[in-house]
Amino acid sequence: MRFDELGLAPELLRAVSDQGYATPTPIQAQAIPIVLAGRDLMGGSQTGTGKTAAFSLPLLQRILPLASASPSPARHPVRVLMLAPTRELAIQVYESVKLYSKYIPIRSCCVFGGVDIKPQFEEVRRGIEILVATPGRLLDLVEHRCVNFNQVQALVLDEADRMLDMGFIPDVTRIIQLLPPQRQNLLFSATFSEDIRKLADKMLTSPALVEVARRNTISEMITHRIHPVAAREKHALLTQLLQSPELDQALVFTGTKIETRRLARELQRAGISADSIHGDKTQQERLKALKAFKSGETRVLVATDVAARGLDIDDLPHVINYELPRTPEDYIHRIGRTGRAGRHGTAISLVSAEEFQYLASIEKLIKLEIEQVIVPGFEREDDFAASSTGKRSGSPAPEKSSRRQAAAKIREKKSRTETGDAVKAGFDFSKPYEYVEPASGLLAPAVDVSPKEHPPRARRPVAVLLGGIGKISD
C-alpha cells in the first residue's frame, strides 16, 4: 500500500513526499482509514513506529474544509487538541504537524512548561486550529482564560501509559471534562494496563483497536552488539569508536546527570563535537542542543534517560549505551531512538563485568542473546568470560591474596593453641559457664577501695541577700 491509496488530500501527500515517505508503516496503514471515518481509536504502539503521522495526517484531512487564510483569530479556533506527557514529545508531535500542514492554511502551536508562558499565551490568542500541549501548561492557559474548547472536534492522548506513570491522569481527566461531549477521541499507549483501560472506557466510544507492536518488542531494523570492556577503559573505548568514520552520528546514554556532563566535556577535549542534554538544563539549553544535533552541527549527544522518550531524530544511525540501564525496559526506550520509520540502526553497549546482571536481564526481556565483539586493545577481563556451556556467567569470587591467606593461618593456629590450653586446664566446653572462685594466692592481695573519711571543712561566711557578710552561725 502507498500513501496515495489512503484517500489523503494532494497537499498532504505532497508534504509526505517531501519527507521521503512513500509507503506507510503498519500502524499508519491501519489507523489512517479509521480516523478518516471519524471513529474513536485505541492504538497500541511503541515509539518509532510512525504513530504521529497515523493521527496527524487524517486529522488534518478532517479539518481541511474549515481551513482559512484569514488573519482573524475568530477564524482559527482550536479544533484539535493533542496531549503529550513530556516537553520533548510535545515538540516532536508539533514539528510533525507543522511539516504535514505546510501547504494548507491551518495554524498550530505547542505549549509546555519550564519556559515563559507569555509568548505561548500570545500565540494561542492569535488563533490556532491544532494545539499540542502538556497537561500542566494547558491547565495554566485555562486558568488565564486564553483558550476556548467550544469547537474542539478531536482529542489525541499520546503515550497514555507514560502519562499514568508521571501522575498526569487527574489533569487529563479535568481537561476532558472541559471539552465538548461530541468529539473524536484517539488514545495511543505502549501498554494497556487496567488503569489505561478505565481511562479508555471514560474517554472513547466504541473504539477500534489497532495494535502493531506489543510491549517490550524491539524493531527488527536494529542491530545489537556489545563490547566487553573494563569500567576504567570505557572512556577510551568510546573515544576510539566515535573517532571511527563509521559512527558519523550517535546518541550516547549514561545513568546520571553528573556523568553526562563529564563525558560530554571529555569528548570535547578529545576533539569530538559533543553536547549533553539532561534534566538540570533549562528548556532553551535542551532545545538548542537538540537542534544542533539534528542539524548535524553536533556529532554526539550525551543524554540521560529523560531523553529516552520524545526524541525524534531523522535517520539516527547509532545509539550507544555507555552505561547499561538498571531497568531492562529502559533499554528498549533508549534504542527506540534508532531504527525508526523502516531505517536501519545500530545499538551498541559498553558492558563491564559489574554490569553483567543488567545485560542478562535485558537479554531475557528481549529474548535475544546479543553478539559480543571484542575491540582490539580492549580485551575482555577474566571475570567476564563465557563458560564451557556457552552461556555467559557472572564474575567469580576473587581469590584471597597470599598475605591474607598467611594472616588467616596465623589466626587459626593461635585459636587452636588457646583452646588446647583451656582443655588441659580442665575446662569443659560442653557445660554452661559457671564462675569458679580462684584459688588463694593466684591473685594479688585485694586492695581496700572503701571510701576514706575526710576531716570536716571549715565553715565559711555566708553572704546575705542585700550585701554584707553575715554572722557565722555556731
C-alpha positions in Angstrom: 0.0 0.0 0.0 1.1 3.5 -0.8 0.1 6.9 0.9 -1.7 7.9 -2.3 -4.1 5.0 -1.8 -5.3 6.2 1.6 -7.5 9.0 0.4 -5.4 11.9 1.6 -5.6 15.3 0.1 -3.0 16.3 -2.5 -1.5 18.9 -0.2 -0.9 16.4 2.5 0.5 13.8 0.0 2.9 16.5 -1.2 4.1 17.2 2.3 4.6 13.5 3.0 6.5 13.1 -0.3 8.8 16.0 0.8 9.8 13.9 3.8 10.8 11.0 1.5 7.9 8.7 2.6 6.0 6.7 0.0 4.9 3.6 1.9 3.0 3.9 5.2 4.1 1.9 8.3 1.7 -0.8 9.6 0.1 1.5 12.2 -0.3 4.2 9.6 -1.9 1.9 7.1 -4.4 0.6 9.7 -5.1 3.8 11.6 -5.5 6.4 8.9 -8.7 4.9 7.3 -10.3 4.6 10.8 -9.5 8.2 11.8 -10.7 9.5 8.4 -14.0 7.7 9.0 -14.4 9.6 12.3 -14.2 6.7 14.6 -12.6 6.6 18.0 -9.3 4.7 18.1 -7.3 2.8 20.7 -3.8 2.3 19.4 -1.1 0.1 20.8 2.2 1.2 19.5 5.8 1.8 20.6 7.7 5.0 19.8 9.4 4.9 16.4 6.5 3.1 14.6 5.2 6.2 12.9 2.1 6.8 15.0 2.4 10.6 15.0 1.7 10.6 11.2 -1.0 8.0 11.8 -3.1 10.5 13.7 -1.8 13.9 12.4 -2.5 13.3 8.7 -6.1 12.1 8.9 -7.0 14.8 11.5 -5.5 17.5 9.2 -7.6 16.0 6.4 -10.8 16.2 8.5 -10.5 19.9 9.4 -9.1 20.9 6.0 -12.6 22.0 4.7 -12.6 24.6 7.6 -9.2 26.0 6.8 -9.0 29.7 6.4 -6.3 32.2 5.3 -7.9 35.0 7.2 -5.7 36.7 9.9 -8.7 37.0 12.2 -8.3 34.8 15.4 -12.0 34.1 15.2 -11.5 32.1 12.0 -8.9 29.9 13.7 -10.5 28.3 16.8 -8.9 25.3 18.4 -10.3 22.3 16.6 -7.8 19.5 17.5 -6.2 19.1 20.9 -3.2 16.8 21.2 -1.8 16.0 24.7 1.7 14.6 25.3 3.4 13.7 28.6 6.8 15.4 28.1 8.1 18.6 26.5 10.3 16.6 24.1 7.4 14.5 22.9 5.1 17.5 22.6 7.7 19.3 20.4 8.1 16.2 18.3 4.4 16.0 17.6 4.2 19.7 16.9 7.0 19.6 14.4 5.4 16.7 12.6 2.1 18.6 12.4 3.9 21.7 11.1 5.6 19.7 8.4 2.4 18.0 7.2 0.4 21.2 7.2 2.8 23.4 5.4 0.8 23.5 2.2 -2.6 24.2 3.8 -3.7 27.4 5.8 -4.0 25.6 9.2 -2.2 27.1 12.2 -0.7 25.1 15.1 1.4 25.7 18.1 3.0 23.9 21.1 2.7 24.8 24.7 4.7 23.3 27.6 6.1 24.1 31.0 9.5 25.2 32.0 9.5 28.4 29.9 7.8 31.8 30.0 4.1 31.5 29.5 3.6 34.9 27.9 4.8 34.1 24.4 2.6 30.9 24.4 -0.3 33.0 25.7 0.0 35.5 22.9 0.4 32.8 20.2 -2.8 31.0 21.3 -4.7 34.3 21.4 -3.8 34.9 17.8 -5.8 31.8 16.8 -4.8 28.2 16.1 -6.6 25.1 14.9 -4.2 22.5 16.3 -2.9 22.8 19.9 -0.2 20.4 21.1 0.3 20.7 24.9 1.5 19.1 28.0 -1.3 18.7 30.6 0.1 21.1 33.2 0.8 24.0 30.9 -2.6 23.6 29.2 -4.3 24.0 32.6 -2.2 27.1 33.2 -3.7 28.6 30.0 -7.2 27.6 31.0 -6.7 29.5 34.3 -5.6 32.5 32.3 -8.8 32.2 30.2 -6.9 32.4 26.9 -8.0 29.1 25.4 -11.5 28.1 24.3 -12.5 24.5 23.8 -16.0 25.0 22.4 -15.1 24.0 18.9 -12.8 21.1 19.6 -13.6 18.2 17.3 -10.9 15.7 18.2 -8.7 14.8 21.2 -5.5 12.9 20.9 -3.9 11.3 24.0 -0.3 10.2 23.1 1.6 7.8 25.3 -1.1 7.4 27.8 0.9 4.8 29.8 3.7 7.4 30.3 1.1 10.0 31.5 -0.1 7.5 34.0 3.5 6.9 35.3 4.0 10.6 35.6 0.8 11.2 37.5 -0.9 13.2 34.8 -4.2 11.3 34.6 -6.0 13.6 37.1 -5.1 16.6 34.9 -6.1 14.7 31.8 -9.5 13.9 33.4 -10.0 17.5 34.2 -9.2 18.6 30.7 -11.6 16.0 29.2 -14.4 17.5 31.3 -13.8 20.9 29.7 -14.2 19.5 26.1 -17.4 19.2 24.1 -19.0 15.8 24.7 -19.4 15.2 20.9 -15.9 14.7 19.6 -13.5 12.2 18.1 -11.0 10.6 20.6 -7.7 8.9 19.8 -5.7 7.2 22.6 -2.2 5.7 22.0 -0.3 3.7 24.6 2.5 1.2 24.6 0.7 -0.9 27.2 -2.9 -1.5 28.1 -2.9 -1.7 31.9 -6.1 -1.8 33.9 -5.9 2.0 34.6 -5.4 2.7 30.9 -8.5 0.6 30.1 -10.5 2.5 32.7 -9.5 5.8 31.1 -10.3 4.5 27.7 -13.8 3.5 28.9 -14.4 7.0 30.0 -12.9 8.7 27.0 -13.7 6.5 24.0 -16.9 5.5 22.4 -17.0 2.1 20.6 -13.3 2.4 19.7 -11.5 0.5 17.0 -8.4 -1.3 18.3 -5.1 -1.2 16.4 -2.1 -2.9 17.9 1.0 -3.3 15.8 3.8 -3.5 18.4 3.3 -5.2 21.7 5.1 -4.2 24.9 8.8 -4.9 25.1 9.2 -5.6 21.5 12.1 -4.2 19.5 12.4 -3.2 15.9 13.8 -5.8 13.6 15.7 -2.9 11.8 18.1 -2.6 14.8 21.4 -4.5 15.0 22.6 -5.1 18.6 26.1 -5.7 19.8 28.1 -5.3 23.0 31.7 -4.5 23.6 33.0 -6.2 26.8 35.4 -3.7 28.5 36.7 -2.8 31.9 34.9 0.0 33.5 38.0 2.1 33.7 38.6 1.7 30.0 35.1 2.7 28.9 36.0 6.3 28.1 39.0 5.3 25.9 36.9 2.8 24.0 34.1 5.2 23.4 36.5 7.8 22.1 38.1 5.3 19.8 34.6 4.2 18.5 33.5 7.8 17.9 36.7 8.7 16.1 35.8 6.0 13.5 34.3 7.4 10.3 31.6 4.7 10.5 30.0 6.4 13.5 29.1 9.7 11.9 26.4 10.5 14.5 25.5 8.9 17.8 23.2 9.3 20.8 25.1 8.2 23.9 23.2 7.3 27.1 24.6 7.5 30.6 23.0 6.8 34.0 23.4 10.1 35.8 23.4 13.9 35.1 26.9 14.2 36.5 28.3 11.5 34.2 26.5 13.1 31.3 28.2 16.5 31.8 31.6 14.9 32.5 31.5 12.6 29.5 30.5 15.4 27.1 33.4 17.6 28.3 35.9 14.7 27.9 34.7 14.0 24.4 35.1 17.7 23.5 38.7 17.6 24.8 39.3 14.7 22.5 38.3 16.8 19.5 34.8 15.3 19.1 31.9 17.6 18.6 29.7 16.7 21.6 27.0 18.2 23.8 24.8 17.0 26.6 21.1 17.0 27.4 19.7 16.3 30.9 17.2 17.4 33.5 19.4 20.2 35.0 19.5 22.1 31.8 16.9 24.8 31.0 14.4 24.2 28.3 16.2 26.7 26.0 19.5 24.9 26.5 18.0 21.5 25.8 16.3 22.7 22.6 19.5 24.4 21.5 21.5 21.2 22.0 18.8 19.1 20.3 18.6 21.5 17.3 22.4 21.4 16.8 22.4 17.6 16.9 19.5 17.3 14.4 21.2 19.6 12.0 24.5 17.7 12.2 26.4 20.5 13.8 26.9 18.3 16.8 28.0 14.7 16.1 27.5 13.2 19.6 24.7 14.0 22.0 25.2 12.6 25.6 21.9 12.1 27.4 20.2 10.7 30.4 17.0 8.6 30.3 15.0 11.8 30.4 15.7 11.9 26.6 14.8 8.2 26.0 11.3 9.2 25.1 10.2 12.0 22.9 13.4 12.4 20.9 12.7 12.1 17.2 15.8 12.4 15.1 15.6 11.7 11.4 17.8 8.8 10.4 19.7 8.5 13.6 22.2 5.7 12.8 23.6 4.8 16.2 22.6 4.6 19.9 25.4 3.8 22.4 24.8 2.7 26.0 27.8 4.0 27.8 26.2 2.6 30.9 23.5 -0.1 30.8 20.2 0.9 32.3 19.2 -0.7 35.6 15.7 -1.4 34.3 15.5 -3.6 31.2 12.5 -1.7 29.8 14.7 1.5 29.6 17.0 -0.3 27.2 14.0 -0.7 24.8 13.2 3.0 25.2 16.8 4.0 24.5 17.4 2.0 21.4 14.0 3.1 20.1 15.6 6.3 19.0 17.2 4.5 16.1 15.8 2.0 13.5 12.7 4.2 13.0 10.4 4.5 10.0 11.9 1.5 8.3 15.5 2.7 8.5 18.4 0.5 9.8 20.1 1.4 13.1 22.7 0.0 15.5 22.5 -0.3 19.3 26.0 -0.5 20.9 26.5 -1.2 24.6 29.8 -1.0 26.5 29.5 -3.6 29.2 31.8 -4.1 32.2 31.9 -7.1 34.4 29.9 -5.3 37.1 27.0 -4.8 34.6 26.6 -8.4 33.6 23.5 -8.8 35.7 21.8 -6.0 33.8 22.8 -7.4 30.5 21.3 -10.8 31.5 18.0 -9.1 32.4 17.9 -7.2 29.1 18.6 -10.3 27.0 15.9 -12.2 28.9 13.4 -9.4 28.3 14.0 -9.0 24.5 14.6 -12.8 24.1 17.8 -12.2 22.3 21.5 -13.1 23.1 23.4 -10.1 21.9 26.5 -10.6 19.9 29.8 -9.8 21.7 32.5 -8.0 19.7 36.0 -7.7 21.2 37.7 -4.4 20.2 41.5 -4.9 19.8 43.3 -3.3 22.7 40.2 -3.7 24.9 40.1 -7.4 25.5 37.6 -8.7 28.0 38.6 -9.3 31.6 38.9 -12.8 33.0 35.8 -12.3 35.1 33.7 -11.6 32.0 34.0 -14.8 30.1 31.9 -17.5 28.6 31.6 -20.8 30.4 32.2 -24.1 28.8 28.4 -24.4 28.3 28.4 -21.4 26.0 26.4 -19.3 28.4 27.9 -16.2 29.9 28.4 -16.2 33.6 29.0 -13.5 36.1 32.1 -12.6 38.0 33.6 -15.3 40.2 34.5 -14.5 43.8 38.0 -13.0 44.0 40.7 -15.3 45.4 42.4 -14.3 48.6 45.9 -12.9 48.3 48.8 -14.8 49.7 49.2 -12.2 52.5 45.6 -12.6 53.6 46.0 -16.4 53.5 49.0 -16.3 55.8 47.2 -14.0 58.2 44.3 -16.4 58.3 46.5 -19.3 59.1 48.2 -17.5 62.0 44.8 -16.6 63.5 43.6 -20.2 63.1 46.8 -21.6 64.8 46.5 -19.2 67.6 42.9 -20.1 68.2 43.7 -23.9 68.3 46.6 -23.2 70.8 44.3 -21.2 73.2 41.6 -23.9 73.0 44.1 -26.7 73.7 45.4 -24.9 76.8 41.9 -24.5 78.1 41.1 -28.2 77.7 44.3 -29.2 79.5 43.3 -26.9 82.4 40.1 -29.0 82.9 37.6 -26.6 81.2 34.6 -28.5 79.8 33.2 -26.7 76.8 30.0 -28.8 76.8 28.7 -27.4 80.1 27.3 -23.9 80.8 29.8 -21.5 82.1 30.0 -21.2 85.9 32.1 -18.8 87.8 34.7 -20.5 90.0 36.4 -18.7 92.9 40.1 -18.6 92.1 42.4 -20.3 94.5 44.1 -18.2 97.1 47.5 -16.9 96.1 46.7 -16.9 92.4 45.6 -13.3 92.5 47.3 -10.3 94.1 46.1 -9.2 97.6 42.9 -7.3 97.4 43.2 -3.6 97.6 41.0 -1.7 100.0 39.0 0.6 97.9 36.5 1.7 100.6 35.9 5.4 100.7 38.2 7.3 103.2 36.8 9.6 105.7 37.8 13.3 105.3 38.1 15.8 108.1 35.2 18.4 108.2 35.8 21.5 106.3 36.0 24.9 108.0 32.7 26.8 107.8 32.8 29.9 105.6 30.8 33.1 105.9 27.5 33.2 104.0 26.6 36.3 102.0 23.3 37.8 102.8 20.8 38.8 100.2 21.3 42.6 100.4 25.0 42.6 100.8 27.5 42.4 103.5 28.8 39.4 105.5 26.5 37.6 107.8 27.5 36.2 111.1 28.9 32.8 111.3 26.4 30.6 113.0 27.5 28.3 115.7 
